[in-house]
Structures are given as C-alpha cells and as structure tokens.
Amino acid sequence: MLDPQLRRALAERIRYYNELGIYDFYRRETPPTPSASPESQDLRPEQMTPRARVVVDATLGEERAFEVGSPKPQTGIADSAKALRLIREDLGDCTRCPLHKQGRKQIVFGVGNPQADLMFIGEAPGADEDQQGEPFVGRAGQLLNNMIKAMGLRREDVYIANIIKCRPPGNRTPEREECETCSPFLMRQIAVIQPKAIVALGAVAAKTLLAINAPMSELRGQWYNFRGTKLAVTYHPAFLLRDPRQKKEAWKDLQMVMKDLGLAVPAKNTE
C-alpha cells in the first residue's frame, strides 16, 4: 500500500503526463535475485512487462487514482476536423489555471485548415481575440494575414493557434504556470494536424515550444526539430507593428519556410 502523500504525488505526475498526451508507461518487475548488487538489477528492455495505458481521472479520488483506461478522445480518429472538435470538447470551459478568473471572456482555441501543411503559433489572445473567440483577428492578425498572403497562401490554408487559449489581463506576458497548464492541448492539436512546418511567432512561443532561453537574434534563421516537425522562429506581428523595420527580417524567415514547403518565392514582398 502506497503512502497517501506519495500516491497523491504519483497521481499528479501521471495526470501531468496524460495532459501532455503520454499514456504509455513501463513497469519493472522486482528482480528474482535479491542478493544481486544494485547495478545488476537494471533490467534489459526484454525483461520489462508490456506497456500499460495509465489514465488519471480527477473525479475518481485517490483510491482509484491509477486506472488502465482509454486514450485521449481524439486518438485514432482519422477525421482531423472531428479530432480537433473532440479536443475542444475536452478543454471545455477551462478552469485549469487562474486566467479563467481574471477577466477572460472566452477560450480562443484555434482556427484554420485541420490538415494544414503550415501552422502558426503565437503567444496569447488579445482583446479582439477574446471578444471574437478566434486567434489573430486584431491589428496583429491583419498583418499576419498579409504575411500569409505574401507567401502565396490564404488564411484558410494554414492553422493558427496560441500557446495559451485565454487572454491574460492587460495583455501581459503569459506566466510559466499558465503556459505549462495550457500547452498540452496545443500539443494535441499539433499531433492531429501534423503540419509539415510550424512557425513560432515571437519569443514567448519560441521559448515555450523549444525550451530554449535565448534572444530572438539567436533563435531566428534556422530550423528546429520539434517532435518530428520542422519549426522556424520569426517576430510576432504585434512586434512588427511596433518596429516595422524588422518586417524585412521576418520576410527572410518566411522565405526560408516557403522554400522548404516548395512554395514559389516572389521577387518582392507584397505587404
């Protein structure tokens, strides 16, 4: 029988991994030779028991904290639009972090082609997004639309989302706890869409996705491997509105993405 405090800690850890979309765990059996040294007790892969899918249901209480259950609702759904709807239903009227009590009007889930080759990920919804329930619909959104158009695409061709799905009060930078709580749903969206390339818009999105604490000057201009998907970093459209001189640099980043996706690069930027 596990100590109650340890049991709670383990349940919380498994719940965290479940939210990240991880359900498979290996269990090691006790070696049959008690006299063996600790070094000799390390098991080889073939000695491990089969994987168990462990799901924590917060409504079950501690006594049933560990369950062998079904995977996340979108798992195995071939229709990506339906899978995204299931993720949205699972998200519900989210109260997982304090933002739901800090003035948000609604959750801003994501929008676009559920089978998009290209996905843009920003930081957080702003006032316009919170009002309309769709990411990038304000001034920064209009600039993003122009950036997408300059790439020879339409807004409907790509998928657009944010690291967090609720507007922080006063449009402040999302806090680490908020990003960690909300980003598992974004990971599930990415897993369903399976884009060929992701563009992280701004430092918050880049640092959260890549777990790299570096300035934009170092993050830009190269490809990263993000869970098997190529990821590039460029400036957030809101930053470009404040400093239009950086638009040329952002265009260089987008051209790199276009070349990788096989899109024709125009001679001039049609802003």
PABATI-23847 format. One record per residue (C-alpha): residue number from 1; residue in three letters; x, y, z. Coordinates in Angstrom, 3 decimals, padded with zeros to 6 digits. Each point is the difference from the previous one (the first is absolute). Example, Ala and Ser with C-alpha at 12.3 -4.5 7.8 and 13.67 -1.06 7.14 Angstrom:
<atoms>
(atom 1, ALA, (012.300, -004.500, 007.800))
(atom 2, SER, (001.370, 003.440, -000.660))
</atoms>
This chain:
<atoms>
(atom 1, MET, (000.000, 000.000, 000.000))
(atom 2, LEU, (001.460, 003.315, -001.080))
(atom 3, ASP, (000.444, 002.808, 002.448))
(atom 4, PRO, (-002.916, 002.451, -000.627))
(atom 5, GLN, (002.331, 002.927, -000.611))
(atom 6, LEU, (002.075, -001.985, -002.484))
(atom 7, ARG, (-003.173, -001.258, -001.672))
(atom 8, ARG, (-001.244, 003.565, -000.473))
(atom 9, ALA, (003.358, 001.050, -001.414))
(atom 10, LEU, (000.029, -002.912, -002.448))
(atom 11, ALA, (-003.592, 000.670, -001.046))
(atom 12, GLU, (000.824, 003.641, -000.664))
(atom 13, ARG, (003.060, -000.982, -002.033))
(atom 14, ILE, (-001.977, -002.460, -002.124))
(atom 15, ARG, (-002.740, 002.592, -000.492))
(atom 16, TYR, (002.652, 002.421, -001.236))
(atom 17, TYR, (001.314, -002.537, -002.522))
(atom 18, ASN, (-003.557, -000.823, -001.106))
(atom 19, GLU, (-000.596, 003.659, -000.768))
(atom 20, LEU, (003.157, -000.081, -002.123))
(atom 21, GLY, (-001.505, -002.900, -001.925))
(atom 22, ILE, (002.203, -002.662, 001.615))
(atom 23, TYR, (-001.827, -003.084, 001.184))
(atom 24, ASP, (002.509, -002.829, -000.431))
(atom 25, PHE, (002.050, -001.046, 003.009))
(atom 26, TYR, (002.332, -002.918, 000.616))
(atom 27, ARG, (-000.048, -001.873, 003.285))
(atom 28, ARG, (003.104, -001.768, 001.218))
(atom 29, GLU, (-000.415, -003.270, 001.848))
(atom 30, THR, (002.078, -000.700, 003.116))
(atom 31, PRO, (003.083, -001.991, -001.028))
(atom 32, PRO, (-000.084, -003.615, 001.249))
(atom 33, THR, (003.509, 000.260, 001.508))
(atom 34, PRO, (-000.203, 002.090, 003.187))
(atom 35, SER, (003.662, -000.450, 000.727))
(atom 36, ALA, (001.043, 001.572, -003.243))
(atom 37, SER, (001.700, 003.364, 000.044))
(atom 38, PRO, (-002.020, 003.110, -000.951))
(atom 39, GLU, (001.916, 000.256, -003.264))
(atom 40, SER, (-001.000, -003.523, -001.036))
(atom 41, GLN, (-003.667, 000.690, 000.693))
(atom 42, ASP, (-000.442, 002.317, -002.978))
(atom 43, LEU, (-002.370, -001.766, -002.352))
(atom 44, ARG, (000.487, -000.371, -003.690))
(atom 45, PRO, (-002.891, 001.120, -002.248))
(atom 46, GLU, (-001.051, -003.588, -000.659))
(atom 47, GLN, (-000.439, -000.534, 003.746))
(atom 48, MET, (-002.536, 002.781, 000.335))
(atom 49, THR, (-003.675, -000.769, 000.172))
(atom 50, PRO, (-002.251, 001.169, -002.864))
(atom 51, ARG, (-001.031, 003.617, -000.019))
(atom 52, ALA, (-003.096, 001.062, 001.887))
(atom 53, ARG, (-002.103, 002.973, -000.925))
(atom 54, VAL, (-000.423, 001.885, 003.235))
(atom 55, VAL, (-002.552, 002.773, 000.207))
(atom 56, VAL, (-000.724, 002.137, 003.031))
(atom 57, ASP, (-003.583, 001.103, 000.464))
(atom 58, ALA, (-000.169, 002.891, 002.446))
(atom 59, THR, (-003.581, -000.890, 000.900))
(atom 60, LEU, (000.859, -003.478, 001.302))
(atom 61, GLY, (001.881, 000.971, 003.148))
(atom 62, GLU, (003.223, -001.381, 001.379))
(atom 63, GLU, (-001.153, -003.599, 000.393))
(atom 64, ARG, (-000.495, -000.269, -003.768))
(atom 65, ALA, (002.658, 002.462, -001.021))
(atom 66, PHE, (001.713, -002.444, -002.354))
(atom 67, GLU, (-002.169, -001.540, -002.681))
(atom 68, VAL, (000.747, -001.999, -003.119))
(atom 69, GLY, (-002.304, 001.904, -002.286))
(atom 70, SER, (-000.635, 001.242, -003.478))
(atom 71, PRO, (002.256, 002.475, -001.791))
(atom 72, LYS, (-000.899, 003.639, -000.605))
(atom 73, PRO, (-003.278, 000.407, -001.908))
(atom 74, GLN, (001.632, 001.145, -003.237))
(atom 75, THR, (002.360, -002.992, -000.172))
(atom 76, GLY, (-000.665, -002.210, -003.007))
(atom 77, ILE, (-002.416, 002.471, -001.636))
(atom 78, ALA, (000.868, 000.235, -003.702))
(atom 79, ASP, (-002.087, 003.140, -000.543))
(atom 80, SER, (002.273, 002.782, 001.266))
(atom 81, ALA, (-002.851, 002.533, 000.177))
(atom 82, LYS, (-001.957, -002.358, 002.240))
(atom 83, ALA, (003.108, -000.715, 002.086))
(atom 84, LEU, (000.496, 003.724, 000.577))
(atom 85, ARG, (-003.629, 000.338, 001.060))
(atom 86, LEU, (000.532, -002.771, 002.542))
(atom 87, ILE, (003.027, 001.822, 001.409))
(atom 88, ARG, (-002.077, 003.167, 000.245))
(atom 89, GLU, (-002.728, -001.899, 001.824))
(atom 90, ASP, (002.581, -001.462, 002.365))
(atom 91, LEU, (001.308, 003.494, 000.695))
(atom 92, GLY, (-003.510, 001.089, 000.915))
(atom 93, ASP, (-000.525, 003.269, 001.864))
(atom 94, CYS, (003.510, -000.322, 001.330))
(atom 95, THR, (000.723, 000.892, 003.628))
(atom 96, ARG, (003.394, -001.708, 000.223))
(atom 97, CYS, (001.992, 003.189, 000.647))
(atom 98, PRO, (-000.829, 003.359, 001.643))
(atom 99, LEU, (-000.661, 001.757, -003.321))
(atom 100, HIS, (-003.641, -001.099, 000.011))
(atom 101, LYS, (-000.500, 002.288, 003.014))
(atom 102, GLN, (001.944, 002.948, -001.408))
(atom 103, GLY, (-002.396, 001.446, -002.524))
(atom 104, ARG, (000.160, -002.289, -003.005))
(atom 105, LYS, (-003.232, -000.005, -001.992))
(atom 106, GLN, (000.512, -003.275, -001.844))
(atom 107, ILE, (002.499, -002.630, -001.009))
(atom 108, VAL, (001.824, 000.598, -003.296))
(atom 109, PHE, (000.683, -003.501, -001.273))
(atom 110, GLY, (001.447, 000.298, -003.501))
(atom 111, VAL, (-001.149, 000.422, -003.566))
(atom 112, GLY, (000.851, -001.142, -003.500))
(atom 113, ASN, (000.551, -003.056, -002.131))
(atom 114, PRO, (000.035, -003.130, 002.204))
(atom 115, GLN, (002.356, -001.607, -002.525))
(atom 116, ALA, (002.227, 003.027, -000.516))
(atom 117, ASP, (003.597, -000.401, -001.125))
(atom 118, LEU, (000.881, 003.203, 001.856))
(atom 119, MET, (-000.906, 000.979, 003.550))
(atom 120, PHE, (000.556, 003.363, 001.682))
(atom 121, ILE, (000.206, 000.114, 003.786))
(atom 122, GLY, (-000.138, 003.280, 001.879))
(atom 123, GLU, (000.114, 000.990, 003.635))
(atom 124, ALA, (-003.494, 000.661, 001.328))
(atom 125, PRO, (-003.328, 001.524, -001.020))
(atom 126, GLY, (-000.405, 003.766, 000.200))
(atom 127, ALA, (-003.115, 002.085, 000.565))
(atom 128, ASP, (-001.394, -000.487, -003.526))
(atom 129, GLU, (000.680, -003.719, 000.102))
(atom 130, ASP, (-001.621, -000.320, 003.420))
(atom 131, GLN, (-003.050, 001.806, -001.350))
(atom 132, GLN, (-000.338, -002.021, -003.209))
(atom 133, GLY, (001.338, -003.366, 001.147))
(atom 134, GLU, (002.472, -000.295, -002.880))
(atom 135, PRO, (003.790, 000.491, 000.033))
(atom 136, PHE, (001.661, 002.886, -001.819))
(atom 137, VAL, (-003.002, 002.098, -001.007))
(atom 138, GLY, (001.201, 003.431, 001.190))
(atom 139, ARG, (002.656, 002.229, -001.525))
(atom 140, ALA, (002.679, -002.646, 000.502))
(atom 141, GLY, (-002.328, -002.499, -001.632))
(atom 142, GLN, (-000.428, 002.213, -003.048))
(atom 143, LEU, (003.766, 000.182, -000.354))
(atom 144, LEU, (000.249, -003.781, 000.376))
(atom 145, ASN, (-002.600, -000.351, -002.761))
(atom 146, ASN, (002.202, 002.161, -002.233))
(atom 147, MET, (003.029, -002.105, 000.863))
(atom 148, ILE, (-001.903, -003.162, -000.901))
(atom 149, LYS, (-001.202, 001.605, -003.242))
(atom 150, ALA, (003.572, 000.994, -000.864))
(atom 151, MET, (000.916, -003.671, 000.277))
(atom 152, GLY, (-002.565, -000.805, -002.683))
(atom 153, LEU, (-002.447, -001.519, 002.481))
(atom 154, ARG, (-003.357, 000.881, 001.502))
(atom 155, ARG, (-000.883, 000.126, 003.672))
(atom 156, GLU, (-002.287, -003.009, -000.590))
(atom 157, ASP, (002.973, -002.020, -001.272))
(atom 158, VAL, (001.943, 000.130, 003.278))
(atom 159, TYR, (-000.815, -000.680, 003.639))
(atom 160, ILE, (000.415, 002.714, 002.630))
(atom 161, ALA, (000.138, -000.456, 003.760))
(atom 162, ASN, (001.675, 001.365, 003.130))
(atom 163, ILE, (002.035, -001.435, 002.857))
(atom 164, ILE, (-002.824, 000.850, 002.405))
(atom 165, LYS, (-003.671, 000.261, -000.831))
(atom 166, CYS, (-001.161, 002.723, 002.395))
(atom 167, ARG, (000.845, 003.682, -000.033))
(atom 168, PRO, (002.328, 001.018, 002.861))
(atom 169, PRO, (-001.195, 003.140, 001.794))
(atom 170, GLY, (001.321, 003.129, -001.668))
(atom 171, ASN, (001.592, -002.136, -002.730))
(atom 172, ARG, (002.898, -000.744, 002.320))
(atom 173, THR, (002.511, -002.721, -000.846))
(atom 174, PRO, (-001.330, -003.470, 000.889))
(atom 175, GLU, (001.494, -001.446, 003.158))
(atom 176, ARG, (001.833, -003.299, 000.025))
(atom 177, GLU, (-002.754, -001.813, 001.899))
(atom 178, GLU, (-002.583, 001.175, -002.534))
(atom 179, CYS, (002.117, -001.204, -002.919))
(atom 180, GLU, (000.678, -003.363, 001.622))
(atom 181, THR, (-003.674, -000.498, 000.818))
(atom 182, CYS, (-001.354, 000.966, -003.412))
(atom 183, SER, (002.670, -001.183, -002.448))
(atom 184, PRO, (-000.904, -003.727, 000.245))
(atom 185, PHE, (-003.192, 000.786, -001.924))
(atom 186, LEU, (002.089, 001.765, -002.637))
(atom 187, MET, (002.239, -003.083, -000.207))
(atom 188, ARG, (-003.079, -002.099, -000.684))
(atom 189, GLN, (-001.104, 002.423, -002.731))
(atom 190, ILE, (003.420, -000.250, -001.641))
(atom 191, ALA, (-000.115, -003.803, 000.212))
(atom 192, VAL, (-003.353, -000.034, -001.800))
(atom 193, ILE, (000.864, 002.554, -002.694))
(atom 194, GLN, (003.485, -001.401, -000.630))
(atom 195, PRO, (001.268, 003.072, -001.850))
(atom 196, LYS, (003.114, -000.205, -002.119))
(atom 197, ALA, (001.282, 003.197, 001.592))
(atom 198, ILE, (-000.746, 002.159, 003.033))
(atom 199, VAL, (000.794, 003.701, 000.312))
(atom 200, ALA, (000.339, 001.250, 003.564))
(atom 201, LEU, (-001.021, 003.648, 000.129))
(atom 202, GLY, (002.028, 001.868, 002.583))
(atom 203, ALA, (002.276, -000.817, 002.903))
(atom 204, VAL, (-002.647, -001.423, 002.360))
(atom 205, ALA, (-001.226, -002.542, -002.545))
(atom 206, ALA, (003.529, -000.925, -001.039))
(atom 207, LYS, (001.378, -000.386, 003.514))
(atom 208, THR, (-003.019, -001.962, 001.202))
(atom 209, LEU, (000.031, -002.442, -002.902))
(atom 210, LEU, (003.761, -000.443, -000.156))
(atom 211, ALA, (000.809, 000.382, 003.708))
(atom 212, ILE, (002.871, 002.260, -001.020))
(atom 213, ASN, (000.692, 003.269, 001.785))
(atom 214, ALA, (001.687, 002.009, -002.728))
(atom 215, PRO, (-000.532, 003.371, -001.722))
(atom 216, MET, (-001.906, 000.175, -003.272))
(atom 217, SER, (003.210, 000.822, -001.841))
(atom 218, GLU, (001.264, -003.484, 000.872))
(atom 219, LEU, (-003.299, -001.834, -000.422))
(atom 220, ARG, (-000.758, 001.228, -003.513))
(atom 221, GLY, (001.475, -001.134, -003.297))
(atom 222, GLN, (000.153, -003.745, 000.597))
(atom 223, TRP, (-002.152, -003.095, 000.184))
(atom 224, TYR, (-000.746, -001.870, 003.195))
(atom 225, ASN, (-001.290, -003.534, 000.399))
(atom 226, PHE, (-003.172, 000.233, 002.062))
(atom 227, ARG, (-001.398, -003.473, 000.661))
(atom 228, GLY, (000.863, -001.060, -003.532))
(atom 229, THR, (-001.313, 003.206, -001.592))
(atom 230, LYS, (002.140, 002.832, -001.336))
(atom 231, LEU, (-000.379, 003.227, 001.960))
(atom 232, ALA, (001.166, 003.488, -000.919))
(atom 233, VAL, (-000.079, 003.172, 002.091))
(atom 234, THR, (-000.898, 003.509, -001.087))
(atom 235, TYR, (-001.224, 003.237, 001.514))
(atom 236, HIS, (-003.513, 000.327, 001.377))
(atom 237, PRO, (-002.184, 002.216, -002.220))
(atom 238, ALA, (-000.720, 002.262, 003.005))
(atom 239, PHE, (003.737, 000.645, 000.295))
(atom 240, LEU, (000.194, 000.773, -003.714))
(atom 241, LEU, (-002.736, 002.604, 000.438))
(atom 242, ARG, (002.145, 001.664, 002.657))
(atom 243, ASP, (003.194, -000.304, -002.029))
(atom 244, PRO, (-000.807, -000.204, -003.740))
(atom 245, ARG, (003.721, 000.001, -000.815))
(atom 246, GLN, (000.089, -003.688, 000.961))
(atom 247, LYS, (-002.529, -000.988, -002.670))
(atom 248, LYS, (002.833, -000.714, -002.427))
(atom 249, GLU, (001.554, -002.372, 002.494))
(atom 250, ALA, (-003.332, -001.751, 000.560))
(atom 251, TRP, (-000.374, -000.350, -003.757))
(atom 252, LYS, (003.367, -001.772, -000.137))
(atom 253, ASP, (-001.291, -002.474, 002.586))
(atom 254, LEU, (-003.162, -000.619, -002.002))
(atom 255, GLN, (001.983, -000.493, -003.194))
(atom 256, MET, (001.968, -002.738, 001.725))
(atom 257, VAL, (-003.304, -001.675, 000.872))
(atom 258, MET, (-001.340, 000.432, -003.510))
(atom 259, LYS, (003.035, -001.634, -001.569))
(atom 260, ASP, (-000.333, -002.977, 002.301))
(atom 261, LEU, (-003.696, -000.383, -000.837))
(atom 262, GLY, (000.654, 000.337, -003.723))
(atom 263, LEU, (-001.813, 003.328, -000.291))
(atom 264, ALA, (001.097, 002.478, -002.651))
(atom 265, VAL, (001.879, 002.943, 001.469))
(atom 266, PRO, (-001.085, 003.250, -001.696))
(atom 267, ALA, (002.583, 002.544, -001.045))
(atom 268, LYS, (-001.437, 002.645, 002.305))
(atom 269, ASN, (-001.999, -000.034, 003.218))
(atom 270, THR, (-003.619, 000.926, -000.669))
(atom 271, GLU, (-000.886, 001.382, 003.435))
</atoms>
